[in-house]
Amino acid sequence: MRLSRYFLPVLRDVPKEAEIVSHRLMLRAGMIRQQASGLYSWLPLGYKVLMKVQKIIEEEQNRAGAIQLLMPTIQSADLWRESGRYDAYGKEMLRIEDRHEREFLYGPTNEEMITDIFRTYVKSYKDLPLNLYHIQWKFRDEVRPRFGTMRSREFLMKDAYSFDLDEAAAVAAFQRMFVAYLRTFRRMGLVGVPMRADTGPIGGNLSYEFHVLAETGESGVFLDRNLLDKPIPGADTDFRGDLDPIFKDWTSLFAATDEMTTEEAFREAVPADNQLKARGIEVGHIFYFGTKYSEPMKANVTGADGKDTPVHMGSYGIGPTRVVPAIIEASHDENGIIWPVSVAPFEAVLINLKAGDAETDAACEKLYAELTACGLDMLYDDRDQPAGSKFATADLVGIPYQLILGPRGLKSGEVEIKHRKTGERETLPLTEAVARLK
Ligand SMILES: Nc1ncnc2c1ncn2[C@@H]1O[C@H](COS(=O)(=O)NC(=O)[C@@H](N)CS)[C@@H](O)[C@H]1O
């Protein structure tokens, strides 16, 4: 992408309403724009990151055996009356009336709707286990939206729903998602720590939240610091096998939010040098809630014994529009964002130090074409701007590699590469730049 043809409205000064660094940087880097309280547009650079986050989520959900579909954002009130949540959900629910005065709502979550889909088509235990998921916008009328898209009113959520014949099978489904979540966050450069959690309006009695540690996290968390450098299950994990050993290994060390434990209990349970008290950003939350929805909504299957039985369910959420700021909270410096390559809006930016100089332009065009041709997601800063402002923009928007090319380097047939994360620079022959980056 040529920057002179792109839409990247970076801001020079820090917007005063932004309280935390990720909110400030997302506004300054031209990633989002607030349209109203808790409602954001995702501008091109932010949307590119959001789509890369979404892609990693989809790959790991698919690896774990979940099947993707897409449900509408608007849901019928009658469906929520069947589960009894229509009134119970409270003021967070945005209730809508259509022209025929029929009652609808903007979905805050989809347990009822996915259960309705399931009960329409699945009748036999032979069709289980089943895990269906989608990535869809949700609305929750948060009393205090804040921190940009970290806690917004309209937000994107991956929500998966599992269906099994009995609790044992449902726990195995829960463990498949647990392992998928460990892999998902680590692939985005995040350490997502699983913690015992409350079940809240979703329900059930088994729930884990995945937290990214950051001082701006809304949750107080207590954990054994050995959790932070545990290797995650590999891409060769057999998701059809027994994942209980992995689940037990990851849940044997103490980790809980301050809603689920006390500091005293924590201090007693964890050896002093392993104790870590921190703040966490909840980026994912998984639940097992048995027949809470299948019973009232009559989502039954016929078992091997010929008897009808309500299926055991779980739901598994990740907030991609919260993950993006969480990555920035975990990875930034005084000059701006530092994107892990896996989610960076562009993998590398080519900085032309003398746009308008025929020789430099020609050399940059050639290098840009070669790098793009070998599959790199490239940004080319071809603007007629001073070098300093180009470096500042590249640092602010956090592109992992900066290729810097000007008349001097050109004379010696060399290009400089700067690593955004480490600041380290290397100069190498122009002819080796493609091999170095791909
Ligand atoms: N207001 C919000 N803004 C941004 N992300 C949010 C917001 N509320 C929740 N999320 C994200 O959505 C994830 C799942 O939300 S949840 O309420 O915990 N779980 C559910 O809704 C279940 N249906 C899981 S499928 C959270 O872990 C969080 O990452």
The ligand as an SDF file (V2000), in Angstrom:
LIG
                    3D

 29 31  0  0  0  0  0  0  0  0999 V2000
  -18.2610   -4.1610   26.5980 N   0  0  0  0  0  0  0  0  0  0  0  0
  -17.3280   -4.9190   26.0230 C   0  0  0  0  0  0  0  0  0  0  0  0
  -16.4190   -4.3600   25.1760 N   0  0  0  0  0  0  0  0  0  0  0  0
  -15.4690   -5.1220   24.5900 C   0  0  0  0  0  0  0  0  0  0  0  0
  -15.3430   -6.4500   24.7750 N   0  0  0  0  0  0  0  0  0  0  0  0
  -16.2240   -7.0440   25.6020 C   0  0  0  0  0  0  0  0  0  0  0  0
  -17.2510   -6.3260   26.2720 C   0  0  0  0  0  0  0  0  0  0  0  0
  -17.9660   -7.2150   27.0330 N   0  0  0  0  0  0  0  0  0  0  0  0
  -17.3970   -8.4250   26.8400 C   0  0  0  0  0  0  0  0  0  0  0  0
  -16.3600   -8.3340   25.9900 N   0  0  0  0  0  0  0  0  0  0  0  0
  -15.5040   -9.4240   25.5340 C   0  0  0  0  0  0  0  0  0  0  0  0
  -16.3250  -10.5540   25.2110 O   0  0  0  0  0  0  0  0  0  0  0  0
  -15.8360  -11.6990   25.9070 C   0  0  0  0  0  0  0  0  0  0  0  0
  -16.9950  -12.6660   26.1700 C   0  0  0  0  0  0  0  0  0  0  0  0
  -18.0090  -11.9740   26.8730 O   0  0  0  0  0  0  0  0  0  0  0  0
  -18.6610  -12.7630   28.0830 S   0  0  0  0  0  0  0  0  0  0  0  0
  -19.7680  -11.9540   28.5200 O   0  0  0  0  0  0  0  0  0  0  0  0
  -17.6550  -13.0220   29.0480 O   0  0  0  0  0  0  0  0  0  0  0  0
  -19.1630  -14.1710   27.5150 N   0  0  0  0  0  0  0  0  0  0  0  0
  -20.2330  -14.3190   26.7370 C   0  0  0  0  0  0  0  0  0  0  0  0
  -20.8780  -13.4000   26.3130 O   0  0  0  0  0  0  0  0  0  0  0  0
  -20.5870  -15.7450   26.3850 C   0  0  0  0  0  0  0  0  0  0  0  0
  -21.7090  -15.7480   25.4870 N   0  0  0  0  0  0  0  0  0  0  0  0
  -19.4300  -16.4180   25.7660 C   0  0  0  0  0  0  0  0  0  0  0  0
  -19.8070  -17.0540   24.2170 S   0  0  0  0  0  0  0  0  0  0  0  0
  -15.1910  -11.1260   27.1550 C   0  0  0  0  0  0  0  0  0  0  0  0
  -14.2260  -12.0400   27.6820 O   0  0  0  0  0  0  0  0  0  0  0  0
  -14.5340   -9.8700   26.6200 C   0  0  0  0  0  0  0  0  0  0  0  0
  -13.2760  -10.1950   26.0070 O   0  0  0  0  0  0  0  0  0  0  0  0
  1  2  1  0
  2  3  1  0
  2  7  2  0
  3  4  2  0
  4  5  1  0
  5  6  2  0
  6  7  1  0
  6 10  1  0
  7  8  1  0
  8  9  2  0
  9 10  1  0
 10 11  1  0
 11 12  1  0
 11 28  1  0
 12 13  1  0
 13 14  1  0
 13 26  1  0
 14 15  1  0
 15 16  1  0
 16 17  2  0
 16 18  2  0
 16 19  1  0
 19 20  1  0
 20 21  2  0
 20 22  1  0
 22 23  1  0
 22 24  1  0
 24 25  1  0
 26 27  1  0
 26 28  1  0
 28 29  1  0
M  END
$$$$
